[in-house]
Amino acid sequence: MTSSTENCSNMNIKPPKETRKFTFNPKEGIDNPLMVITEESTPRPRLCVLKKEEGEAYGFHLRVEWVKQGHIIRNVVSGGIAGRCGLEDGDRLLEVNNVYVEDAPHQEVARRIKLSGHHLCLLVLDGDAYEKATAKGHDLRDLVKAYKGEDLKPPRLCHITRDPVLGLGMKFTPVGAEKGCFSVSLVPGGAAEKAGVLKGDRLVWMNGAVASDLTHSALSRMMKKCGKYITILVIDSKSEKKYTQLKMPILPTMAVPHHLPYRSKKLELDLAPEGYGFLLRFEKAPSGRTAHVLRKVDTGSPAERAGIRDGDVLLEVNGESVELLQHDEIVTRVRESGRHISLTTVIPQGHEFYTQLGLSPLIFCEDDAIQMESREPVPASQHCLQTGGSSKTRLCSLQKGSLGYGFNFGCRPQCPGTFISQVAPGSPGKKAGLRMGDIVIEVNGQNVEDQYLEDVIMLVKEGGPCLSLLVKDKEGYDDLKKSEELSSTASEGEETEVSRL
């Protein structure tokens, strides 16, 4: 089919172009390029990676609006961190640090962002594209999967306890010529493998230090100096390549935890006529760090029934972090909570552990199921971590009961070194797997092999209501003597402000 050119005047209309002749073959479909029908493109999310320095803000607001769906990005500061990283007003938030949040409550999403620290990874969808996709009934999870792929696995944060015979049970081999790229080799059945590390994993992070900043010699020095424990972030090589392709950072906040020694816990309290039954104090620890600490828990009080123990560090009130609040502000929040309050706490050793790693203890919190199980009697085999080797070294975790831990220390006269001289039947010590004659290697992660009995007892007292003992069997040890029974008095630290609640 052809057409002739016609003259057009007085309307400034260009004459139509000559149409090209085409034929239609039903076996091949339409072969006229001018008549090809295109399908509407699938909306594609955008990845925005934000990084800030101490004291900086990301420079955006997260809102939920009555007339619109989703978690909405608003008030993006021009020239701010969020604006420079590609966030735009009206964007809808789909993921925070690799976690899908589209159907999560607003408060939970905001909390995840606040806990991200100085590095935040957001997956967003343009506002118009979001509204069109939801109007057509598209599953937004499918958009995320299409963007990221099915083979993207989260990293693993693994806490490794050194075996006295086999050591950490791993070594790192540089991959290629690129600095800071290391592959993991494992000792079968070793400490690293037991802690969740897999053969061929790539090292991302070690004790807070990013692997990409380390040379192989620096990494080796870190491993030698780590002592009895080390915490590493690893990921399988296939997922690492995918993260690199997507230009997505691999962060501890994205990780699945393995064998972490401490978790924060969320507790629910109902107000009694006499109050919640605890003392809130602002204290300075021996390390110099300050924290809001729960003390003097009343027997039979709502606090005790909920699981609060003397010395627990307060992290949240009703889901809001209190780390940066003043003492009076926290007291006001507690008293204005009505007849029910939610508190998130962690034991002091856990607070110190996460602080040294540069992480928030709120990142990994016990879920309700774990929390309920922790209140039931646990067999000794579940309390005690067997670290392997002929020395039969065990890590035993105890929580103080109403009559104390239920064991005594012993020592040789005027000699360093401490052993377990007596364990009461049915006591926390017995349930944790302590046995008479066990040699004490560490108390709460600190080596005590060369310390005298008085120093070891002081370490236990300073540890509060929770105790971690690394012990070793001493078969046939018959020179046992009783030592002073452990006091139930906890270290109270330097106190600045106190309130009974």
C-alpha positions as CSV (number, residue, x, y, z in Angstrom):
1,M,0.0,0.0,0.0
2,T,1.4,3.5,-1.0
3,S,0.3,7.0,-0.5
4,S,1.0,10.2,-2.4
5,T,2.2,13.5,-1.0
6,E,-0.4,16.2,-0.7
7,N,0.2,19.9,-0.4
8,C,-0.6,21.5,2.9
9,S,-0.8,25.3,3.4
10,N,-1.8,28.0,5.8
11,M,-1.6,25.5,8.9
12,N,2.2,25.0,9.1
13,I,1.6,21.2,9.1
14,K,4.3,19.1,7.7
15,P,3.3,16.7,4.9
16,P,2.9,13.1,6.0
17,K,5.9,10.8,5.4
18,E,5.6,8.1,2.8
19,T,4.3,4.9,4.3
20,R,6.4,1.8,3.5
21,K,4.9,-1.2,1.8
22,F,4.6,-4.3,4.0
23,T,3.2,-7.8,3.7
24,F,1.7,-9.9,6.4
25,N,2.7,-13.5,7.0
26,P,0.5,-15.2,9.6
27,K,3.4,-17.6,10.4
28,E,5.8,-14.8,11.2
29,G,3.3,-12.2,12.6
30,I,3.4,-8.5,11.9
31,D,6.5,-7.5,10.1
32,N,5.8,-3.8,9.7
33,P,8.1,-2.0,12.2
34,L,5.6,0.9,12.4
35,M,3.0,-1.4,13.8
36,V,4.9,-3.3,16.5
37,I,3.0,-3.4,19.8
38,T,5.2,-2.9,22.9
39,E,4.2,-4.1,26.3
40,E,4.3,-1.7,29.3
41,S,7.7,-1.9,31.1
42,T,7.8,-3.5,34.5
43,P,8.6,-0.9,37.3
44,R,12.1,-1.3,38.6
45,P,13.1,-0.5,42.2
46,R,16.1,1.7,43.0
47,L,18.8,0.9,45.5
48,C,20.0,3.9,47.6
49,V,23.0,3.4,49.9
50,L,23.4,6.1,52.6
51,K,26.5,6.6,54.7
52,K,26.8,9.3,57.4
53,E,29.4,10.5,59.9
54,E,29.0,10.9,63.6
55,G,26.5,13.6,64.4
56,E,25.1,13.8,60.8
57,A,21.5,13.1,59.8
58,Y,20.4,11.2,56.7
59,G,18.2,14.1,55.6
60,F,14.8,12.7,55.0
61,H,11.5,11.9,56.8
62,L,9.5,8.6,56.6
63,R,5.8,9.1,56.7
64,V,2.5,7.2,56.5
65,E,-0.3,9.3,55.0
66,W,-4.0,8.7,55.1
67,V,-4.7,9.1,51.4
68,K,-1.7,7.2,50.1
69,Q,-0.3,3.7,50.6
70,G,3.1,2.6,51.7
71,H,6.0,4.0,53.7
72,I,6.6,7.4,52.0
73,I,9.9,9.3,51.7
74,R,9.3,13.0,52.4
75,N,11.2,16.2,53.0
76,V,14.4,15.1,51.3
77,V,17.0,17.7,52.2
78,S,18.5,19.3,49.0
79,G,22.2,18.5,49.0
80,G,21.8,16.2,52.0
81,I,23.0,12.6,52.3
82,A,19.7,11.1,51.1
83,G,19.3,13.5,48.2
84,R,22.9,12.9,47.0
85,C,22.3,9.1,47.2
86,G,19.2,9.2,45.0
87,L,16.2,9.3,47.4
88,E,13.3,11.5,46.0
89,D,10.2,12.9,47.6
90,G,7.3,10.5,47.2
91,D,9.4,7.3,46.9
92,R,8.0,4.2,48.6
93,L,10.2,2.2,50.8
94,L,10.3,-1.5,50.0
95,E,13.3,-2.8,52.0
96,V,15.6,-1.6,54.8
97,N,19.0,-3.4,54.9
98,N,17.8,-6.3,52.8
99,V,14.6,-6.8,54.9
100,Y,11.2,-6.4,53.2
101,V,9.2,-3.8,55.1
102,E,6.3,-2.9,52.8
103,D,3.7,-4.7,55.0
104,A,5.5,-3.9,58.3
105,P,4.1,-1.3,60.9
106,H,5.5,2.2,60.5
107,Q,7.1,2.1,64.0
108,E,9.0,-1.1,63.2
109,V,10.3,0.4,59.9
110,A,11.5,3.6,61.6
111,R,13.2,1.5,64.3
112,R,15.1,-0.5,61.7
113,I,16.4,2.7,60.1
114,K,17.5,4.1,63.5
115,L,19.3,0.9,64.4
116,S,21.2,0.9,61.2
117,G,24.0,3.0,62.6
118,H,26.0,5.0,60.1
119,H,25.3,2.8,57.0
120,L,21.9,2.3,55.6
121,C,20.7,0.4,52.5
122,L,17.2,1.3,51.2
123,L,15.3,-0.2,48.3
124,V,12.7,2.1,47.0
125,L,10.1,2.5,44.2
126,D,9.2,5.7,42.5
127,G,5.9,7.0,43.8
128,D,4.0,7.0,40.5
129,A,5.3,3.5,39.6
130,Y,4.3,2.3,43.1
131,E,0.7,3.6,42.7
132,K,0.3,2.1,39.2
133,A,1.7,-1.3,40.4
134,T,-0.6,-1.5,43.5
135,A,-3.6,-0.3,41.4
136,K,-3.0,-3.2,39.0
137,G,-2.6,-5.7,41.9
138,H,1.1,-6.4,41.3
139,D,2.9,-8.2,44.1
140,L,5.7,-5.9,45.2
141,R,7.7,-8.8,46.5
142,D,8.0,-10.1,43.0
143,L,9.4,-6.7,41.9
144,V,12.0,-7.0,44.6
145,K,12.9,-10.6,43.7
146,A,13.2,-9.6,40.0
147,Y,15.6,-6.9,41.0
148,K,17.7,-8.9,43.4
149,G,17.5,-12.4,42.1
150,E,16.6,-15.6,44.0
151,D,20.2,-16.5,44.9
152,L,20.9,-13.6,47.2
153,K,21.5,-15.0,50.7
154,P,22.1,-12.9,53.8
155,P,25.5,-12.8,55.4
156,R,26.1,-14.6,58.7
157,L,27.5,-13.1,61.9
158,C,29.4,-15.9,63.6
159,H,30.9,-15.8,67.1
160,I,33.7,-18.4,67.4
161,T,35.2,-19.7,70.7
162,R,38.8,-20.9,70.3
163,D,39.4,-24.6,70.9
164,P,42.3,-25.2,73.2
165,V,43.7,-27.8,70.8
166,L,42.4,-26.9,67.3
167,G,42.3,-23.2,67.8
168,L,39.8,-21.2,65.8
169,G,39.6,-23.9,63.2
170,M,39.9,-21.7,60.1
171,K,42.4,-19.8,58.0
172,F,42.0,-17.1,55.3
173,T,43.5,-17.2,51.8
174,P,43.7,-14.1,49.6
175,V,41.5,-14.3,46.5
176,G,43.2,-12.9,43.4
177,A,45.3,-9.7,43.5
178,E,42.6,-7.5,45.0
179,K,43.3,-6.2,48.5
180,G,41.0,-7.3,51.3
181,C,39.4,-10.3,49.5
182,F,39.8,-13.5,51.6
183,S,38.3,-17.0,51.3
184,V,37.8,-19.2,54.4
185,S,39.3,-22.7,54.8
186,L,38.0,-24.8,57.6
187,V,39.2,-27.5,59.9
188,P,36.5,-30.2,59.7
189,G,34.6,-30.2,63.0
190,G,36.5,-27.2,64.3
191,A,35.3,-24.2,66.2
192,A,34.6,-22.0,63.1
193,E,32.5,-24.7,61.4
194,K,30.5,-25.3,64.6
195,A,29.9,-21.5,64.8
196,G,28.2,-21.4,61.3
197,V,31.1,-20.6,59.0
198,L,31.1,-22.6,55.7
199,K,34.0,-23.7,53.5
200,G,34.7,-21.1,50.8
201,D,32.9,-18.3,52.6
202,R,34.2,-14.8,51.9
203,L,35.3,-12.7,54.9
204,V,33.5,-9.4,55.1
205,W,34.2,-8.1,58.6
206,M,36.2,-9.2,61.7
207,N,35.7,-7.8,65.2
208,G,34.4,-4.5,63.7
209,A,37.2,-4.2,61.1
210,V,36.2,-4.3,57.4
211,A,38.1,-7.0,55.5
212,S,38.5,-4.8,52.5
213,D,40.8,-2.5,54.5
214,L,43.1,-5.3,55.7
215,T,46.2,-6.9,54.2
216,H,46.7,-10.6,54.8
217,S,49.4,-9.9,57.3
218,A,47.2,-7.5,59.2
219,L,44.4,-10.1,59.3
220,S,46.8,-12.8,60.6
221,R,47.9,-10.4,63.4
222,M,44.3,-9.7,64.4
223,M,43.6,-13.5,64.6
224,K,46.6,-14.0,66.9
225,K,45.6,-11.2,69.2
226,C,41.9,-12.0,69.4
227,G,42.2,-14.2,72.5
228,K,39.6,-16.8,73.2
229,Y,36.8,-15.4,71.0
230,I,36.4,-13.8,67.7
231,T,33.3,-12.5,65.8
232,I,33.3,-12.5,62.0
233,L,30.9,-11.6,59.2
234,V,30.9,-14.0,56.3
235,I,28.9,-14.7,53.1
236,D,29.0,-17.4,50.5
237,S,31.0,-16.5,47.3
238,K,27.9,-16.6,45.0
239,S,25.9,-14.1,47.0
240,E,29.0,-11.9,47.4
241,K,29.2,-11.6,43.6
242,K,25.5,-10.7,43.5
243,Y,25.9,-8.0,46.1
244,T,28.8,-6.6,44.2
245,Q,26.8,-6.5,40.9
246,L,24.0,-4.7,42.7
247,K,26.5,-2.3,44.3
248,M,24.9,-3.3,47.7
249,P,27.0,-3.2,50.8
250,I,27.2,-6.3,53.0
251,L,26.4,-5.1,56.5
252,P,26.2,-6.7,60.0
253,T,22.6,-5.3,60.2
254,M,21.6,-7.7,57.4
255,A,23.1,-10.7,59.0
256,V,21.7,-13.9,60.5
257,P,23.4,-14.5,63.9
258,H,25.2,-17.7,64.7
259,H,26.3,-18.5,68.3
260,L,26.2,-14.9,69.5
261,P,26.8,-15.1,73.3
262,Y,24.3,-12.4,74.2
263,R,20.9,-11.2,72.9
264,S,18.7,-8.3,74.1
265,K,15.3,-9.3,75.3
266,K,11.9,-7.6,75.2
267,L,9.9,-7.8,78.4
268,E,6.3,-6.9,79.1
269,L,5.3,-5.5,82.6
270,D,1.9,-4.9,84.1
271,L,1.8,-2.2,86.8
272,A,1.2,-3.3,90.4
273,P,-0.2,-1.1,93.2
274,E,3.4,-0.7,94.6
275,G,4.9,0.0,91.2
276,Y,6.9,-2.0,88.7
277,G,9.4,-3.0,91.4
278,F,12.8,-1.9,90.2
279,L,15.3,1.0,90.6
280,L,16.5,2.9,87.5
281,R,20.0,4.3,87.8
282,F,22.4,6.1,85.5
283,E,25.8,4.5,86.0
284,K,29.4,4.7,84.8
285,A,31.0,1.2,84.2
286,P,34.7,0.5,84.9
287,S,35.3,0.9,81.2
288,G,34.1,4.5,81.4
289,R,30.9,3.9,79.4
290,T,27.6,5.1,80.8
291,A,24.3,3.3,80.7
292,H,20.8,3.3,82.3
293,V,20.8,0.3,84.6
294,L,18.0,-1.6,86.4
295,R,18.8,-2.3,90.0
296,K,17.3,-3.7,93.2
297,V,14.5,-5.7,91.7
298,D,11.8,-6.4,94.3
299,T,11.0,-10.1,95.0
300,G,7.6,-11.0,93.4
301,S,7.4,-7.7,91.6
302,P,6.2,-7.3,88.0
303,A,9.8,-6.6,87.1
304,E,11.0,-9.9,88.6
305,R,8.1,-11.9,87.0
306,A,8.9,-10.4,83.6
307,G,12.5,-11.6,83.9
308,I,14.4,-8.4,84.8
309,R,17.6,-9.1,86.8
310,D,19.8,-6.8,88.8
311,G,22.3,-5.1,86.6
312,D,20.4,-5.4,83.3
313,V,21.0,-2.4,81.0
314,L,17.9,-0.6,79.8
315,L,17.8,-0.2,76.0
316,E,14.2,0.7,75.0
317,V,11.0,1.9,76.6
318,N,7.9,1.0,74.6
319,G,10.0,0.3,71.5
320,E,11.8,3.7,71.6
321,S,15.6,3.7,72.3
322,V,16.7,5.5,75.5
323,E,20.4,5.5,74.9
324,L,20.5,9.2,74.2
325,L,17.8,10.2,76.7
326,Q,18.4,11.9,80.0
327,H,17.5,10.0,83.2
328,D,14.5,12.2,83.9
329,E,13.2,11.8,80.4
330,I,13.2,8.0,80.8
331,V,11.5,8.2,84.2
332,T,8.7,10.3,82.6
333,R,8.2,7.9,79.8
334,V,7.9,5.0,82.2
335,R,5.4,6.8,84.5
336,E,3.3,8.0,81.6
337,S,3.0,4.5,80.1
338,G,-0.1,3.7,82.1
339,R,-0.7,0.2,83.5
340,H,1.5,-1.6,80.9
341,I,5.0,-1.1,79.7
342,S,7.5,-2.8,77.3
343,L,11.2,-2.7,78.2
344,T,14.1,-4.0,76.1
345,T,17.2,-5.0,78.1
346,V,20.5,-6.7,77.8
347,I,22.9,-8.1,80.5
348,P,25.9,-5.9,81.1
349,Q,28.3,-8.3,79.5
350,G,26.2,-8.2,76.4
351,H,26.1,-4.4,76.4
352,E,29.9,-4.4,76.5
353,F,30.2,-7.1,73.8
354,Y,28.1,-5.2,71.2
355,T,29.7,-1.8,72.1
356,Q,33.2,-3.2,71.4
357,L,32.0,-4.5,68.0
358,G,30.5,-1.1,67.2
359,L,26.9,-2.6,66.9
360,S,23.7,-1.8,68.7
361,P,22.6,-4.6,71.1
362,L,19.1,-4.0,69.8
363,I,20.0,-5.5,66.4
364,F,19.6,-9.1,67.6
365,C,16.7,-9.5,70.0
366,E,15.2,-12.7,71.4
367,D,11.8,-13.4,70.0
368,D,8.9,-14.2,72.2
369,A,9.4,-18.0,71.8
370,I,13.0,-17.9,72.8
371,Q,12.2,-15.6,75.7
372,M,9.5,-18.0,77.0
373,E,11.8,-21.0,76.7
374,S,14.6,-19.2,78.6
375,R,12.3,-19.1,81.7
376,E,12.0,-22.9,81.7
377,P,14.6,-25.3,83.3
378,V,17.1,-26.1,80.6
379,P,19.1,-29.4,80.5
380,A,22.8,-29.0,81.2
381,S,23.6,-30.2,77.7
382,Q,21.9,-27.1,76.3
383,H,23.5,-24.7,78.8
384,C,27.0,-26.0,78.3
385,L,29.0,-25.6,75.0
386,Q,31.5,-28.4,74.4
387,T,34.5,-27.0,72.6
388,G,36.1,-30.3,71.7
389,G,39.5,-31.7,72.1
390,S,41.0,-34.1,74.7
391,S,41.0,-31.4,77.3
392,K,37.2,-31.4,77.6
393,T,36.9,-27.6,77.9
394,R,33.3,-26.4,78.3
395,L,31.7,-23.0,78.3
396,C,28.9,-22.9,81.0
397,S,26.4,-20.1,81.3
398,L,24.6,-19.5,84.6
399,Q,21.9,-17.2,85.9
400,K,21.8,-16.5,89.6
401,G,18.9,-18.0,91.5
402,S,17.4,-17.0,94.9
403,L,20.2,-18.8,96.7
404,G,23.0,-17.8,94.4
405,Y,24.7,-19.8,91.7
406,G,24.9,-23.0,93.9
407,F,28.6,-23.8,93.7
408,N,31.8,-23.0,95.6
409,F,35.3,-22.2,94.4
410,G,38.5,-23.8,95.8
411,C,42.2,-23.1,95.4
412,R,45.6,-24.4,96.5
413,P,47.0,-22.5,99.5
414,Q,48.8,-19.3,98.4
415,C,48.8,-20.4,94.7
416,P,47.1,-19.0,91.6
417,G,44.4,-21.0,89.9
418,T,40.8,-21.8,90.9
419,F,38.6,-24.9,90.7
420,I,35.0,-25.9,91.4
421,S,35.0,-27.4,94.9
422,Q,31.3,-28.1,95.4
423,V,28.1,-28.0,93.3
424,A,24.7,-28.1,95.0
425,P,22.1,-30.5,93.5
426,G,19.4,-28.7,91.4
427,S,21.3,-25.4,91.5
428,P,22.0,-23.1,88.5
429,G,25.6,-24.4,88.6
430,K,24.5,-28.0,88.3
431,K,22.0,-27.3,85.5
432,A,24.7,-25.4,83.6
433,G,27.0,-28.5,83.7
434,L,29.5,-27.6,86.3
435,R,31.2,-30.6,88.0
436,M,33.2,-30.8,91.2
437,G,36.9,-30.6,90.3
438,D,36.5,-28.4,87.1
439,I,39.4,-26.0,86.6
440,V,38.2,-22.5,85.9
441,I,39.9,-21.0,82.8
442,E,37.9,-17.9,82.2
443,V,35.3,-15.8,84.0
444,N,33.0,-13.7,81.7
445,G,35.6,-14.0,78.9
446,Q,38.6,-13.0,81.1
447,N,41.4,-15.5,81.6
448,V,41.9,-16.3,85.3
449,E,44.4,-19.2,85.2
450,D,47.1,-17.0,86.8
451,Q,44.8,-15.2,89.2
452,Y,44.3,-15.8,92.9
453,L,41.0,-16.9,94.3
454,E,40.1,-13.5,95.7
455,D,40.4,-11.9,92.3
456,V,38.3,-14.6,90.6
457,I,35.5,-14.1,93.2
458,M,35.6,-10.3,92.6
459,L,35.2,-10.9,88.9
460,V,32.1,-13.0,89.5
461,K,30.6,-10.4,91.8
462,E,31.2,-7.7,89.3
463,G,29.5,-9.7,86.6
464,G,26.0,-9.2,88.1
465,P,23.3,-12.0,87.9
466,C,24.6,-13.7,84.8
467,L,27.9,-15.7,84.8
468,S,29.9,-17.3,82.0
469,L,32.6,-19.8,83.0
470,L,35.0,-21.5,80.7
471,V,36.1,-24.7,82.6
472,K,38.2,-27.8,82.0
473,D,37.8,-31.3,83.5
474,K,40.3,-32.4,86.0
475,E,39.9,-36.2,86.2
476,G,41.0,-37.7,89.5
477,Y,41.6,-34.3,91.1
478,D,41.3,-35.1,94.9
479,D,42.9,-32.1,96.6
480,L,39.7,-30.1,96.7
481,K,39.0,-27.5,99.4
482,K,36.0,-25.3,100.0
483,S,36.2,-21.6,99.4
484,E,34.0,-18.8,100.5
485,E,30.4,-19.1,99.3
486,L,29.7,-16.6,96.5
487,S,27.9,-13.4,97.6
488,S,24.7,-12.4,95.9
489,T,25.9,-8.7,96.0
490,A,26.2,-7.2,92.5
491,S,28.6,-4.5,91.5
492,E,26.8,-1.2,91.5
493,G,29.2,1.0,89.7
494,E,29.4,4.8,89.8
495,E,25.9,6.1,90.4
496,T,24.7,9.6,89.3
497,E,20.9,9.5,89.2
498,V,18.4,7.0,90.8
499,S,14.7,6.6,90.6
500,R,12.4,3.9,92.1
501,L,9.8,2.7,89.5
